[in-house]
Amino acid sequence: MKKIRDERLQWKNLKNIRVVYIVQTLGILAILGYDLTTKGLDGMTNNPVWIVFMVSVIVNAYLSMTISVDHEERQRSPVKSLYISLTVISVLAAIIGLFVSFSDGQTVWNGLLIGGIIFVSFLVPVLYIFKLRKDNSEEEVSN
């Protein structure tokens, strides 16, 4: 198969891929919705299609982050943004951890565990955006 060199055809191919992705996502959501109504939440999350859906959503989110950082109009200081983000997610994780530990039947260790998981879950995208912004600022300096 020959590589497409015409920009119009490349653009049309990208639009076709987008339509296929939307149809595929709607099909996955329909299957998961059916599982949710017939088998409940546990039945839905036990379905391997759930894993495929979650992986595709996460990959889409990271690809969107790359585009949004490139699209930022004013340049933000990567280090300043990192410190602000780390402060916000630390406070958020601490508050949620405290709420969990003060809930009925929960221990302090459960609160620390949940707070730690939330912190790490938000830390990965924050560090990824920091890397993208840092690379963009270095690229602008070299140009």
Secondary structure, DSSP 8 states (H G I E B T S, - for coil): ------HHHHHHHHHHHHHHHHHHHHHHHHHHHHHHHHHHHHHHHHSHHHHHHHHHHHHHHHHHHHHHHHH-SS---HHHHHHHHHHHHHHHHHHHHHHHHTSTT--HHHHHHHHHHHHHHHHHHHHHHHHHHHHHHHHHHH-
